[in-house]
Each structure stands twice: as C-alpha cells, then as structure tokens.
Amino acid sequence: MLRLIVMALTVALACTNSFAAKSGAKSKPAKSKPAKSKALEFKDARDGQTYRLVKIGSHTWFGDNLNFKSEGSYCLDDDENNCMAYGRLYSWDAARSVCPSGFRLPKHEDFESLWNAAGADYNAGYLLKTTYGWKGDTNGNDTLKFAAMPAGNRFDDATYGNLAKFAFFWSADDALEDIGQGEARVWYLTNKSMAFGYTSKAKNFGFSVRCVK
C-alpha cells in the first residue's frame, strides 16, 4: 500500500493573499523506475480544440490544460491570450463537470498513480514539468510528456498570481476531514522544489484542470 509522507510547505505569494496550507509531499526510500508514455490527440467536439493525450501507466491523461470556456472558468489576469497559452482556471464546482465525454476530473488516487509513475519521490516534478517557463532553475525534463506548466491561479478575491511559480490541478475529492468544509484537494508543483504534492484550498479558487480516463 502506497505510503504518503505529508510535508508542510509554506508558500509566500506575490499577492495580497497568504497562501499557506498543509501539503502532502510524497517520498519513499527507493526510487521507482519512471513509466513510459505514449502521446496521442483528442479533439473536443464542443469547441473543436485539440489536446495531446498521454498514456501514463494505466491512465490516459490530457497532456495540456483544459481550455473549454464554461461558467466558473477564467483566464489568468482576464487575458484571453493567457487562456490560449496556459488553459483556463476553473472553480472546483466548474471543474467537476467540465471534462468532455469519456473523460473526468482526476480523483486523488489518479494523481497518486501519476506521482508513482514519476518515480514516487521528491524529484517527481522533474519528470512532469515543462522544459521551459518555470521561474529560476526549476524547469523539468518532461520525461512523461505531462507538460505541467506554471499557469498560476485565481484567488478567492478574484485576483490572480503565481504565473511561472506554480502549477495547480484540481482533484475530484473534497478536503481531508481535518481541514474543514468548503475546500477540496489540489495537487501542485512549485518553482521552489521538484516535489509533486497536494494541499486543500477553497473551492472558489481558480486552478487548472487535467482530464483523465
């Protein structure tokens, strides 16, 4: 059974908000061999947009952030160009139903499977991050072709931040019981490390969506 080691990661944001939260960073003594990936494509019949599909382990993931316009979705800084570059940012309620037919919002265990495929250690982010765009010397090598981009987020006060610093992905799960109501789990990567972990945030934050099946 996969053992999770929860690590606390306090993050100072370049905004009016304080973005400190519990984080579940993952680690285990021995590194697993990274999974191989195979890229395909998917055309969303709703708006004609095309996304890369990446087979990682037993899952097929979108290799790009979703960019389907829906109620409860936003472009970073309200700039449509950012939606084209990074995909849209969704509230949790919007994220739960926004994936196209045949795909779904990933569950917590789906992300755990992705973390395991990336080596299941504190360097998992190196295999998941894009080779460009991350602030500082923290780009990845994108071995798994997941292409996690630092798309930033929308805060609950309708401001934006963290471009080039964070990639946040909603999961379909509510927050852990000890966190409180009104929050859901979100997995993230940061320019502060190569870890891939999770935390819980208010459901009206805006984060990226990766669909899976």
C-alpha positions in Angstrom: 0.0 0.0 0.0 1.3 3.4 -1.0 2.6 5.3 2.0 2.3 9.1 1.8 4.5 11.4 3.9 2.8 14.7 4.5 5.2 17.6 4.4 4.4 21.1 5.3 5.1 23.6 2.6 4.5 27.3 3.4 4.3 29.4 0.3 4.6 33.2 0.2 2.5 34.6 -2.7 3.2 37.9 -4.6 -0.4 38.9 -3.9 -2.5 40.3 -1.0 -3.3 36.8 0.0 -1.4 34.5 2.3 -1.2 31.1 0.6 0.0 28.9 3.5 -1.5 25.4 3.6 -0.9 21.8 4.6 0.8 19.9 1.8 1.1 16.2 1.2 4.5 15.8 -0.4 5.5 12.3 -1.3 8.5 10.3 -0.6 9.8 6.8 -0.2 13.3 5.3 0.2 13.7 3.6 -3.2 13.0 5.2 -6.5 10.6 3.5 -8.9 11.5 3.2 -12.5 9.7 6.0 -14.4 6.8 4.8 -16.6 6.9 5.2 -20.3 4.4 7.4 -22.1 2.7 7.4 -25.5 1.2 10.6 -26.9 -2.0 10.7 -29.0 -4.5 13.5 -29.7 -8.1 14.3 -28.7 -10.4 16.8 -30.4 -13.1 18.3 -28.2 -16.3 18.2 -30.2 -17.7 21.0 -28.1 -15.4 23.7 -29.4 -13.0 22.0 -31.8 -9.9 22.4 -29.6 -7.3 19.7 -29.8 -5.4 18.3 -26.8 -2.5 15.9 -26.6 -3.3 12.6 -24.9 -0.6 10.9 -22.9 -0.7 7.3 -21.7 1.0 7.1 -18.3 0.7 3.7 -16.6 -2.9 2.6 -16.7 -4.3 6.1 -17.2 -4.8 8.3 -20.3 -4.2 12.0 -19.4 -4.7 15.2 -21.2 -1.2 16.4 -22.0 -2.4 20.0 -21.9 -4.5 22.1 -19.5 -8.2 22.2 -20.4 -9.3 25.4 -22.2 -13.0 24.9 -22.5 -15.0 28.0 -21.7 -17.7 27.5 -19.1 -19.3 29.2 -16.3 -16.9 29.4 -13.4 -13.8 29.5 -15.6 -11.4 32.3 -16.1 -8.3 33.4 -18.0 -5.3 34.5 -15.9 -5.4 38.3 -15.5 -8.6 38.2 -17.5 -6.5 38.0 -20.6 -7.7 35.6 -23.4 -4.1 35.2 -24.6 -3.3 33.5 -21.3 -6.1 31.0 -21.8 -4.5 30.1 -25.2 -1.1 29.7 -23.6 -2.0 28.1 -20.3 -5.6 26.9 -20.4 -8.4 28.2 -18.3 -8.6 28.4 -14.5 -11.7 26.7 -13.0 -13.6 26.8 -9.7 -13.9 23.4 -8.2 -17.7 23.2 -9.0 -17.0 24.0 -12.6 -14.0 21.6 -12.8 -16.1 18.7 -11.6 -18.2 18.7 -14.8 -16.1 20.4 -17.4 -14.2 17.5 -18.9 -15.5 16.2 -22.3 -17.5 12.9 -22.6 -15.3 9.9 -21.9 -13.0 11.8 -19.6 -13.4 13.0 -16.0 -11.7 15.2 -13.3 -8.9 13.1 -11.7 -9.5 11.6 -8.3 -6.9 11.8 -5.6 -5.8 8.2 -6.3 -5.3 9.1 -10.0 -2.8 11.7 -9.0 -1.1 9.3 -6.7 -0.8 6.9 -9.6 0.8 9.7 -11.6 3.2 10.6 -8.8 4.1 6.9 -8.6 4.8 6.8 -12.3 7.1 9.8 -12.0 9.3 7.9 -9.5 7.4 8.4 -6.3 9.9 10.7 -4.6 10.8 14.3 -4.1 12.1 14.7 -7.6 8.8 13.5 -9.3 8.2 17.0 -10.5 11.3 16.9 -12.7 9.6 14.3 -14.9 6.3 16.2 -15.0 7.3 19.8 -15.5 7.8 21.5 -18.9 11.3 22.2 -20.0 10.6 25.9 -20.0 8.6 28.6 -18.3 9.5 27.9 -14.6 11.0 30.8 -12.6 14.5 30.1 -11.5 16.5 27.0 -12.4 13.5 24.7 -11.8 12.4 23.6 -15.3 11.8 19.8 -15.7 12.7 17.4 -18.4 9.1 16.4 -19.1 10.0 12.7 -19.4 6.4 11.6 -19.1 5.2 14.3 -21.6 2.7 15.5 -19.0 3.9 19.1 -19.7 3.0 20.7 -16.4 3.1 24.5 -17.0 3.3 27.1 -14.2 -0.1 28.6 -15.1 -0.7 30.3 -11.7 -4.1 30.6 -10.2 -7.1 32.8 -9.4 -7.7 33.7 -5.8 -11.0 33.8 -3.9 -10.9 37.6 -4.1 -10.9 37.5 -7.9 -7.2 38.5 -8.2 -4.5 36.4 -9.9 -1.0 35.3 -9.2 1.8 32.7 -9.3 2.4 32.7 -13.0 5.8 31.0 -13.6 5.8 29.8 -10.0 3.0 27.2 -9.6 1.0 24.6 -11.4 -2.2 23.7 -9.6 -4.6 20.9 -10.6 -8.0 20.3 -9.1 -8.8 16.8 -7.9 -12.4 15.5 -7.6 -12.0 14.9 -3.9 -13.2 17.1 -1.0 -10.6 18.2 1.5 -9.3 15.9 4.2 -11.7 15.7 7.2 -9.3 17.6 9.4 -9.1 20.6 7.0 -12.7 21.8 7.1 -15.7 22.2 4.9 -15.8 24.2 1.7 -12.4 23.1 0.5 -11.2 20.5 -2.0 -7.8 18.8 -2.7 -5.5 20.3 -5.2 -2.2 18.8 -6.5 0.6 21.2 -7.3 4.1 21.8 -8.5 6.3 24.7 -7.5 9.4 26.5 -8.6 10.7 26.1 -5.0 11.4 22.4 -5.5 10.9 19.3 -7.7 8.3 17.8 -5.3 4.7 16.9 -6.5 2.3 17.1 -3.6 -1.2 18.1 -2.6 -3.0 20.5 -0.3 -6.6 21.7 0.2 -7.9 25.1 -0.9 -11.3 26.9 -1.0 -13.5 25.6 -3.8 -13.9 29.1 -5.3 -10.2 29.4 -6.1 -9.4 29.0 -9.8 -7.0 26.2 -10.7 -6.1 24.3 -13.9 -7.8 21.1 -15.0 -6.3 17.9 -16.5 -8.9 15.4 -17.7 -8.2 11.7 -17.4 -9.7 8.3 -18.2 
